[in-house]
Amino acid sequence: MFKYLKNDLPASLVVFFVALPLCLGIALASGAPPFAGMIAGIIGGVLVGSVSGSNVGVSGPAAGLAAIVLAAIADFGYENFLVAVVLGGVIQIVFGILRAGVIGYYFPSSVIKGMLVGIGIIIILKQIPHFVGYTNDPDGNFAFFQVKGDNIISQIINAFGNPSFGPTLLGIFSLLLMVFWSNVLAKKSKIFTLIQGPFAVVVIGIVYAVLTTGNHFWGISPKHLVSVPVPDSFDSFLGQFTFPNFEAIYDTKILITGFTIALVASLETLLCVEATDKIDPRKRITPTNRELYAQGIGNIASGLIGGLPITQVIVRSSANIQSGGQTKLAAIVHGFLLLISVIAIPTVLNLIPLSVLAAILLIVGYKLANPATFKKMFNLGWKQYVPFLVTVLLVQFNLLVGIGVGLVVGIIIVLVKSYQNSHLVHVKEDDNSRHNVKMELAEEVTFFNKGAIMRALDEIPKDTFLEIDVLKTRYLDNDIIEIIEDFLIKARNRNINIKLISERGVVENPLSIIDFFK
């Protein structure tokens, strides 16, 4: 884990700067104390990061649960709500035991890529008001329709109508410096790879905020700075922790809320795992059942001391990957940085301008929603582009709805194409009454054709000459390859002679066909 220390430490700093305002903002959007978001961020980094098998995933409070949390707290109070968080963690561990982690693998690649691009667009849109120094909505609320009645578009319109010069100037400078840092300076000297651009702009932002204090035109208003709770003493720090009221554990509403939290948090986590594995440069695979265990343990711990529900979060995870994070150490260190910051330097953190953090997130969002991705998906054809585009558009309104509808569209496309394409079987007999059968496969044969292909092969009688023509086949699902592989063994026992015709040539009685479709 310490082999890539030079990569993980700078990445952990970037994730820390990204996670800090999100932890506070998600708590505010959820109607919870700000410290509850910090607790979830710390546990998500240190505890979940340690137990998880993910190398690049980062966990913390999730915006996708904000609406559920807000309604639950308003319905039966915060201490009773914490019981639901603990129960949700227990249920997630049960999900892991039942090996429910495979669910994430059943979402098409086009939908996962659409989710990533959609999240990237949301990040960009949400940060524009902070970038120009207009703040009237809590960070972390990533829903299109906001808790205060407005929406992302109206926020942007209002932001450009009421910009603040100081934050805007600092945001533009931070954005340009980070681009110049990574594209020019980092290639000239090692010092600029050891010290990352985001860290540099945060330091510059703090210095700027201090030097311009009190200046109405050039300065940064307190409402445009990070706002971390500052305890007066150690006792007041401990007083920020809240503990669950387990006397309410038998309340039906709490049980239902606990199950809802477990279900939504697990699905968001599994989708995030699938997405982060795809953008991991080293293409490592996260053990999904272990991830459910880790998330369950994290939610139990978070609920026991007053924290919000935890999931693996794509914003933090993608920031980690884009910043060069290689192992789970980056996630763990980011959790310790959150812990140290709220204990030791909350007043320093409260000097960080939100426009600087917005500039950092704008770069993260752009890397996720890179225009080249649209072109690449379009070139793959409408069967990939339509589910991708549907997911991108609907994720703007609701993450799970966007993914769900994208999945349904993808399934419909596959079913339609599978219905249209299957196989043709021609049967004729020669003068010796010997059966001659020609099976011609379609251009695309998926696992939906398994039943039809198996039935056709099983109906071929003994002593038959079978010709399998795959000249037109451009896609042959692995499930179909396995069926034909099994049939090759049966054919030898039933005296069925096989001729395989493909672009690679003609083969009599092949022992295997796998090599023909690599």
GUKOLKE-497856 format. One line per 4 residues: number of its first residue (from 1); their letters; for each residue x, y, z of C-alpha. Coordinates in Angstrom, 3 decimals. Layout:
% GUKOLKE-497856
NUM> A> X,Y,Z ~ ...
This chain:
% GUKOLKE-497856
1> MFKY> 0.000,0.000,0.000 ~ 2.948,2.369,0.607 ~ 4.617,1.613,-2.721 ~ 2.872,4.549,-4.434
5> LKND> 3.190,7.041,-1.583 ~ 4.337,9.823,-3.934 ~ 1.095,9.364,-5.927 ~ -1.321,8.750,-3.074
9> LPAS> -0.403,11.652,-0.795 ~ -1.006,14.402,-3.386 ~ -4.211,12.646,-4.461 ~ -5.414,12.466,-0.849
13> LVVF> -4.979,16.245,-0.564 ~ -7.123,16.838,-3.640 ~ -9.795,14.442,-2.385 ~ -9.681,16.193,1.004
17> FVAL> -10.285,19.597,-0.594 ~ -13.113,18.143,-2.686 ~ -14.674,16.207,0.207 ~ -14.562,18.994,2.792
21> PLCL> -17.282,21.281,1.357 ~ -19.304,18.297,0.137 ~ -19.410,16.732,3.629 ~ -20.701,19.997,5.078
25> GIAL> -23.056,20.707,2.197 ~ -24.640,17.258,2.099 ~ -25.315,17.527,5.838 ~ -27.037,20.884,5.320
29> ASGA> -28.996,19.554,2.331 ~ -30.080,16.597,4.468 ~ -31.278,18.759,7.368 ~ -28.574,17.300,9.628
33> PPFA> -25.910,19.041,11.765 ~ -22.835,20.010,9.682 ~ -20.631,17.876,11.920 ~ -22.657,14.791,10.903
37> GMIA> -21.304,15.143,7.372 ~ -17.750,15.376,8.667 ~ -18.236,12.213,10.736 ~ -19.440,10.330,7.651
41> GIIG> -16.492,11.642,5.618 ~ -13.952,10.624,8.266 ~ -15.403,7.132,8.718 ~ -15.827,6.726,4.961
45> GVLV> -12.158,7.493,4.481 ~ -10.471,5.809,7.430 ~ -12.703,2.844,8.321 ~ -14.410,2.001,5.017
49> GSVS> -11.203,2.757,3.121 ~ -9.304,0.282,5.311 ~ -11.857,-2.545,5.061 ~ -12.793,-2.055,1.397
53> GSNV> -11.093,-3.975,-1.374 ~ -11.274,-0.975,-3.714 ~ -7.956,0.616,-4.625 ~ -9.303,3.952,-5.851
57> GVSG> -12.847,4.250,-4.481 ~ -13.530,6.879,-1.809 ~ -16.552,6.775,0.487 ~ -18.437,9.455,2.364
61> PAAG> -21.911,10.981,2.763 ~ -23.846,10.712,-0.491 ~ -25.950,13.404,-2.132 ~ -28.236,10.702,-3.524
65> LAAI> -29.532,9.954,-0.020 ~ -30.123,13.601,0.946 ~ -33.859,13.552,0.167 ~ -34.403,10.316,2.114
69> VLAA> -32.427,11.611,5.096 ~ -34.204,14.986,5.062 ~ -37.652,13.356,5.137 ~ -36.642,10.826,7.822
73> IADF> -35.187,13.432,10.184 ~ -38.263,15.626,9.791 ~ -40.513,12.612,10.404 ~ -39.073,11.089,13.565
77> GYEN> -36.074,13.124,14.743 ~ -32.321,12.825,14.406 ~ -31.584,10.387,17.255 ~ -34.239,7.965,15.988
81> FLVA> -32.974,8.419,12.436 ~ -29.514,7.267,13.539 ~ -31.075,3.921,14.499 ~ -32.146,3.533,10.856
85> VVLG> -28.565,4.256,9.748 ~ -27.225,1.504,12.022 ~ -29.901,-0.923,10.809 ~ -29.055,-0.022,7.222
89> GVIQ> -25.431,-0.983,7.899 ~ -26.475,-4.340,9.349 ~ -28.658,-5.035,6.300 ~ -25.764,-4.169,3.966
93> IVFG> -23.611,-6.767,5.709 ~ -26.441,-9.279,5.138 ~ -26.458,-8.257,1.455 ~ -22.743,-9.041,1.361
97> ILRA> -23.301,-12.446,2.970 ~ -25.997,-13.163,0.359 ~ -23.440,-12.188,-2.329 ~ -25.639,-9.437,-3.722
101> GVIG> -22.577,-7.587,-4.989 ~ -23.014,-9.064,-8.477 ~ -25.918,-6.677,-9.147 ~ -23.579,-3.959,-10.370
105> YYFP> -22.253,-6.176,-13.174 ~ -25.679,-6.296,-14.855 ~ -25.584,-2.649,-15.908 ~ -24.402,-2.024,-19.498
109> SSVI> -21.167,-0.166,-20.080 ~ -23.039,2.541,-22.009 ~ -25.207,3.274,-18.951 ~ -22.212,3.417,-16.589
113> KGML> -20.403,5.800,-18.947 ~ -23.577,7.863,-19.204 ~ -23.721,8.057,-15.413 ~ -20.112,9.289,-15.254
117> VGIG> -20.674,11.939,-17.912 ~ -23.959,12.989,-16.297 ~ -22.292,13.355,-12.905 ~ -19.527,15.381,-14.539
121> IIII> -22.059,17.778,-16.048 ~ -23.841,18.129,-12.697 ~ -20.543,18.902,-10.957 ~ -19.791,21.639,-13.492
125> LKQI> -23.266,23.175,-13.284 ~ -23.350,23.056,-9.487 ~ -19.977,24.751,-9.087 ~ -20.658,27.725,-11.368
129> PHFV> -22.520,29.732,-8.649 ~ -19.612,29.211,-6.228 ~ -17.093,29.973,-8.970 ~ -18.551,33.456,-9.505
133> GYTN> -19.190,34.102,-5.811 ~ -22.937,33.536,-5.665 ~ -24.003,31.141,-2.883 ~ -27.601,30.621,-1.862
137> DPDG> -27.817,26.839,-1.730 ~ -25.968,24.260,0.396 ~ -23.141,22.400,-1.286 ~ -23.748,18.735,-1.808
141> NFAF> -27.357,18.975,-3.003 ~ -26.870,17.555,-6.496 ~ -30.557,17.209,-7.365 ~ -31.772,19.299,-10.301
145> FQVK> -34.661,20.662,-8.243 ~ -33.198,22.127,-5.059 ~ -34.533,22.032,-1.507 ~ -35.201,25.788,-1.584
149> GDNI> -37.531,25.553,-4.571 ~ -35.180,26.669,-7.334 ~ -33.173,24.511,-9.737 ~ -29.632,24.304,-11.079
153> ISQI> -30.394,26.409,-14.173 ~ -32.107,29.177,-12.212 ~ -29.152,29.181,-9.807 ~ -26.728,29.716,-12.688
157> INAF> -28.872,32.521,-14.151 ~ -29.046,34.247,-10.770 ~ -25.323,33.677,-10.236 ~ -24.339,35.459,-13.438
161> GNPS> -26.748,38.250,-12.536 ~ -25.128,38.739,-9.122 ~ -21.437,37.820,-9.363 ~ -18.807,38.886,-6.807
165> FGPT> -15.587,40.241,-8.250 ~ -13.151,38.809,-5.675 ~ -14.321,35.158,-5.786 ~ -14.697,35.284,-9.584
169> LLGI> -11.194,36.661,-10.086 ~ -9.730,34.094,-7.707 ~ -11.700,31.259,-9.346 ~ -10.514,32.151,-12.852
173> FSLL> -6.923,32.493,-11.649 ~ -7.110,29.099,-9.827 ~ -8.555,27.361,-12.878 ~ -5.936,28.759,-15.264
177> LMVF> -3.102,28.032,-12.826 ~ -4.128,24.378,-12.421 ~ -4.356,23.883,-16.174 ~ -0.949,25.537,-16.660
181> WSNV> 0.446,23.553,-13.707 ~ -0.501,20.144,-15.110 ~ 0.118,20.841,-18.800 ~ 3.327,22.909,-18.585
185> LAKK> 4.973,23.144,-15.172 ~ 4.601,19.446,-14.294 ~ 6.543,18.546,-17.449 ~ 9.418,20.884,-16.615
189> SKIF> 10.288,19.946,-13.035 ~ 9.571,17.164,-10.524 ~ 8.698,19.692,-7.839 ~ 5.483,20.467,-9.707
193> TLIQ> 4.462,16.803,-9.633 ~ 5.222,16.432,-5.926 ~ 3.285,19.608,-5.112 ~ -0.053,19.392,-6.904
197> GPFA> -1.801,22.341,-8.498 ~ -4.958,22.057,-6.324 ~ -2.885,22.329,-3.145 ~ -1.097,25.382,-4.515
201> VVVI> -4.324,27.197,-5.418 ~ -5.837,26.453,-1.993 ~ -2.797,28.006,-0.285 ~ -2.968,31.007,-2.638
205> GIVY> -6.706,31.280,-1.951 ~ -6.184,31.384,1.820 ~ -3.484,34.044,1.476 ~ -5.729,36.077,-0.832
209> AVLT> -8.665,35.823,1.587 ~ -6.501,37.049,4.490 ~ -4.903,39.937,2.555 ~ -8.213,41.230,1.191
213> TGNH> -10.203,40.939,4.420 ~ -12.504,43.927,4.808 ~ -12.227,45.028,1.170 ~ -15.739,45.105,-0.235
217> FWGI> -14.683,44.923,-3.906 ~ -11.591,42.687,-3.898 ~ -12.284,40.662,-0.767 ~ -14.048,37.343,-0.140
221> SPKH> -17.269,37.515,1.853 ~ -17.550,35.037,4.791 ~ -20.512,33.373,3.045 ~ -18.141,32.516,0.166
225> LVSV> -15.711,30.692,2.475 ~ -15.727,27.159,3.857 ~ -17.677,26.952,7.112 ~ -16.441,24.203,9.448
229> PVPD> -17.850,24.056,13.016 ~ -15.303,25.516,15.444 ~ -15.611,24.059,18.978 ~ -14.713,26.316,21.939
233> SFDS> -13.166,23.477,23.930 ~ -12.602,19.733,23.927 ~ -15.901,19.261,25.756 ~ -17.750,21.254,23.113
237> FLGQ> -16.049,19.133,20.433 ~ -17.324,15.954,22.099 ~ -20.739,17.590,22.407 ~ -21.074,17.558,18.622
241> FTFP> -21.492,13.762,18.636 ~ -25.049,12.408,18.772 ~ -26.028,8.881,19.722 ~ -28.956,6.784,18.469
245> NFEA> -32.068,6.154,20.527 ~ -32.315,2.370,20.336 ~ -35.645,2.404,22.184 ~ -37.162,3.268,18.788
249> IYDT> -35.711,0.210,17.043 ~ -39.092,-1.525,16.854 ~ -40.782,1.404,15.102 ~ -41.987,0.198,11.680
253> KILI> -41.082,3.517,10.022 ~ -37.506,3.242,11.246 ~ -37.224,-0.354,10.036 ~ -38.510,0.658,6.591
257> TGFT> -36.137,3.637,6.479 ~ -33.222,1.405,7.484 ~ -33.986,-1.007,4.653 ~ -34.406,1.894,2.191
261> IALV> -31.036,3.347,3.205 ~ -29.380,-0.078,2.818 ~ -30.935,-0.669,-0.605 ~ -30.230,2.771,-2.099
265> ASLE> -26.747,3.048,-0.533 ~ -25.786,-0.428,-1.766 ~ -26.996,0.246,-5.304 ~ -25.194,3.611,-5.462
269> TLLC> -22.044,1.984,-4.120 ~ -22.118,-0.905,-6.605 ~ -22.697,1.465,-9.519 ~ -19.847,3.665,-8.307
273> VEAT> -17.600,0.596,-8.002 ~ -18.417,-0.397,-11.576 ~ -17.724,3.145,-12.770 ~ -14.453,3.634,-10.877
277> DKID> -13.155,0.261,-12.044 ~ -13.753,1.412,-15.620 ~ -11.805,4.656,-15.226 ~ -9.042,3.105,-13.118
281> PRKR> -5.984,3.293,-15.418 ~ -4.802,-0.079,-14.121 ~ -8.252,-1.708,-14.644 ~ -8.297,-3.412,-11.253
285> ITPT> -11.481,-5.182,-10.161 ~ -13.101,-4.371,-6.821 ~ -14.573,-7.338,-4.878 ~ -18.179,-6.162,-4.668
289> NREL> -19.358,-8.355,-1.794 ~ -16.440,-7.170,0.319 ~ -17.410,-3.618,-0.578 ~ -20.890,-4.222,0.822
293> YAQG> -19.311,-5.521,4.051 ~ -17.131,-2.406,4.251 ~ -20.052,-0.059,3.614 ~ -22.159,-1.880,6.193
297> IGNI> -19.437,-1.596,8.845 ~ -19.015,2.084,7.975 ~ -22.731,2.841,8.288 ~ -22.959,1.050,11.626
301> ASGL> -20.033,3.094,12.956 ~ -21.367,6.337,11.479 ~ -24.852,5.821,12.899 ~ -23.486,4.987,16.363
305> IGGL> -21.744,8.364,16.747 ~ -24.100,10.677,14.887 ~ -22.939,10.524,11.258 ~ -24.867,10.428,7.987
309> PITQ> -25.283,7.300,5.820 ~ -22.206,6.418,3.758 ~ -21.741,5.187,0.206 ~ -18.830,5.032,-2.187
313> VIVR> -19.052,8.361,-4.019 ~ -18.179,8.963,-7.657 ~ -17.204,12.639,-7.156 ~ -14.525,11.819,-4.588
317> SSAN> -13.473,8.615,-6.353 ~ -13.058,10.267,-9.738 ~ -11.136,13.142,-8.127 ~ -8.835,10.532,-6.591
321> IQSG> -8.256,8.783,-9.924 ~ -7.814,12.011,-11.896 ~ -5.239,13.163,-9.305 ~ -3.140,10.008,-9.685
325> GQTK> -4.276,7.981,-6.648 ~ -3.050,4.389,-6.926 ~ -4.012,2.571,-3.710 ~ -6.510,2.774,-0.871
329> LAAI> -3.958,4.807,1.107 ~ -5.226,7.964,-0.639 ~ -8.763,7.379,0.686 ~ -7.512,6.556,4.182
333> VHGF> -5.222,9.600,4.393 ~ -8.022,11.874,3.159 ~ -10.119,10.608,6.084 ~ -7.343,11.390,8.563
337> LLLI> -6.941,14.845,7.010 ~ -10.635,15.505,7.621 ~ -10.252,14.351,11.221 ~ -7.132,16.435,11.867
341> SVIA> -8.682,19.487,10.222 ~ -11.826,19.566,12.359 ~ -9.774,19.069,15.535 ~ -6.655,21.147,14.944
345> IPTV> -7.199,23.765,12.213 ~ -10.910,24.529,11.726 ~ -10.201,28.286,11.685 ~ -7.667,27.826,8.847
349> LNLI> -10.137,25.742,6.852 ~ -12.683,28.510,7.228 ~ -10.371,30.762,5.222 ~ -10.573,28.606,2.071
353> PLSV> -12.640,30.383,-0.623 ~ -15.393,28.288,-2.168 ~ -14.470,29.613,-5.620 ~ -11.075,27.874,-5.340
357> LAAI> -12.724,24.565,-4.459 ~ -15.193,25.149,-7.307 ~ -12.257,25.528,-9.724 ~ -10.881,22.167,-8.539
361> LLIV> -14.258,20.500,-9.069 ~ -14.707,22.108,-12.492 ~ -11.596,20.285,-13.684 ~ -12.844,17.021,-12.152
365> GYKL> -16.211,17.517,-13.859 ~ -14.633,18.274,-17.221 ~ -12.510,15.129,-17.099 ~ -15.642,13.082,-16.443
369> ANPA> -17.761,14.845,-19.080 ~ -15.050,15.173,-21.698 ~ -16.618,15.970,-25.130 ~ -14.441,13.229,-26.640
373> TFKK> -16.577,10.683,-24.761 ~ -19.688,11.793,-26.682 ~ -17.859,11.359,-29.983 ~ -16.534,7.939,-28.980
377> MFNL> -19.966,6.679,-27.930 ~ -21.561,8.092,-31.101 ~ -19.012,6.239,-33.238 ~ -19.948,2.976,-31.502
381> GWKQ> -23.431,3.163,-33.054 ~ -26.940,3.968,-31.923 ~ -27.256,0.809,-29.819 ~ -24.589,2.219,-27.494
385> YVPF> -25.292,5.928,-27.937 ~ -29.028,5.922,-27.170 ~ -28.794,4.334,-23.666 ~ -25.733,6.504,-23.001
389> LVTV> -27.518,9.739,-23.947 ~ -30.725,8.840,-22.088 ~ -28.694,8.176,-18.942 ~ -26.720,11.432,-19.296
393> LLVQ> -29.921,13.483,-19.600 ~ -31.964,11.827,-16.845 ~ -29.118,11.651,-14.333 ~ -29.384,15.457,-14.266
397> FNLL> -32.728,15.056,-12.487 ~ -32.207,11.908,-10.430 ~ -29.235,9.559,-10.324 ~ -31.085,6.282,-9.769
401> VGIG> -33.917,7.158,-12.168 ~ -31.411,8.026,-14.894 ~ -29.518,4.772,-14.433 ~ -32.732,2.750,-14.236
405> VGLV> -34.241,4.216,-17.401 ~ -30.911,3.872,-19.224 ~ -30.817,0.201,-18.226 ~ -34.384,-0.344,-19.460
409> VGII> -33.578,1.334,-22.799 ~ -30.469,-0.835,-23.167 ~ -32.469,-3.991,-22.446 ~ -35.170,-3.026,-24.950
413> IVLV> -32.547,-2.468,-27.657 ~ -30.956,-5.851,-26.954 ~ -34.341,-7.606,-26.986 ~ -35.353,-5.968,-30.257
417> KSYQ> -32.050,-6.844,-31.928 ~ -32.139,-10.368,-30.551 ~ -35.663,-10.819,-31.859 ~ -34.586,-9.602,-35.278
421> NSHL> -31.400,-11.621,-35.418 ~ -30.981,-15.262,-34.622 ~ -30.130,-18.102,-37.016 ~ -31.329,-19.966,-40.074
425> VHVK> -31.383,-23.761,-40.386 ~ -31.544,-25.488,-43.792 ~ -32.206,-29.234,-43.881 ~ -31.968,-31.545,-46.896
429> EDDN> -31.326,-35.236,-47.493 ~ -28.961,-36.742,-50.071 ~ -29.477,-39.953,-52.072 ~ -28.354,-42.092,-49.120
433> SRHN> -30.968,-40.477,-46.868 ~ -28.158,-38.853,-44.937 ~ -29.162,-35.675,-43.210 ~ -27.393,-32.541,-44.293
437> VKME> -28.010,-29.529,-42.067 ~ -26.711,-26.032,-42.531 ~ -26.959,-23.617,-39.598 ~ -26.284,-20.016,-40.561
441> LAEE> -25.832,-17.647,-37.634 ~ -26.915,-14.012,-37.799 ~ -24.680,-10.970,-37.501 ~ -25.257,-10.650,-33.767
445> VTFF> -26.077,-13.567,-31.498 ~ -26.518,-12.779,-27.788 ~ -27.384,-14.771,-24.694 ~ -31.085,-14.071,-25.427
449> NKGA> -30.719,-16.557,-28.289 ~ -29.421,-19.317,-26.016 ~ -32.697,-21.219,-25.876 ~ -33.275,-21.155,-29.639
453> IMRA> -29.683,-22.205,-30.458 ~ -29.692,-25.023,-27.882 ~ -33.025,-26.329,-29.136 ~ -31.880,-26.268,-32.761
457> LDEI> -28.676,-28.172,-31.952 ~ -30.451,-30.744,-29.777 ~ -32.920,-31.496,-32.601 ~ -30.149,-32.468,-35.016
461> PKDT> -30.401,-36.273,-35.427 ~ -27.564,-38.782,-35.292 ~ -25.417,-39.439,-38.346 ~ -25.842,-35.905,-39.626
465> FLEI> -23.452,-33.725,-41.568 ~ -23.729,-30.278,-39.909 ~ -22.390,-27.153,-41.516 ~ -22.104,-24.136,-39.153
469> DVLK> -21.727,-20.916,-41.129 ~ -20.496,-17.888,-39.149 ~ -19.254,-15.829,-42.097 ~ -21.818,-13.093,-41.414
473> TRYL> -21.471,-13.187,-37.658 ~ -19.889,-10.060,-36.235 ~ -20.760,-10.618,-32.585 ~ -21.101,-13.997,-30.910
477> DNDI> -21.860,-13.888,-27.218 ~ -19.669,-16.002,-24.964 ~ -22.761,-17.893,-23.797 ~ -23.382,-19.067,-27.374
481> IEII> -19.719,-20.038,-27.781 ~ -20.030,-22.200,-24.651 ~ -23.162,-23.883,-26.032 ~ -21.407,-24.749,-29.292
485> EDFL> -18.334,-25.917,-27.365 ~ -20.530,-28.318,-25.365 ~ -22.237,-29.483,-28.551 ~ -18.881,-30.413,-30.119
489> IKAR> -18.499,-33.070,-27.423 ~ -22.065,-34.333,-27.894 ~ -21.594,-34.438,-31.671 ~ -18.729,-36.933,-31.442
493> NRNI> -20.952,-39.252,-29.368 ~ -23.819,-38.958,-31.877 ~ -21.688,-39.411,-35.013 ~ -22.381,-35.874,-36.187
497> NIKL> -19.721,-34.508,-38.527 ~ -19.248,-30.773,-38.318 ~ -17.841,-28.276,-40.773 ~ -17.190,-24.782,-39.436
501> ISER> -17.115,-22.016,-42.043 ~ -15.699,-18.683,-40.893 ~ -13.604,-15.796,-42.162 ~ -10.540,-17.678,-40.944
505> GVVE> -11.282,-20.630,-43.202 ~ -13.047,-23.986,-43.170 ~ -12.398,-26.548,-40.432 ~ -13.678,-30.119,-40.323
509> NPLS> -14.734,-31.454,-36.887 ~ -13.046,-28.754,-34.800 ~ -12.161,-29.636,-31.210 ~ -12.792,-26.052,-30.108
513> IIDF> -14.130,-22.812,-31.615 ~ -12.882,-20.361,-28.983 ~ -9.853,-19.354,-31.045 ~ -12.103,-18.356,-33.935
517> FK> -13.768,-15.592,-31.881 ~ -10.933,-14.060,-29.885
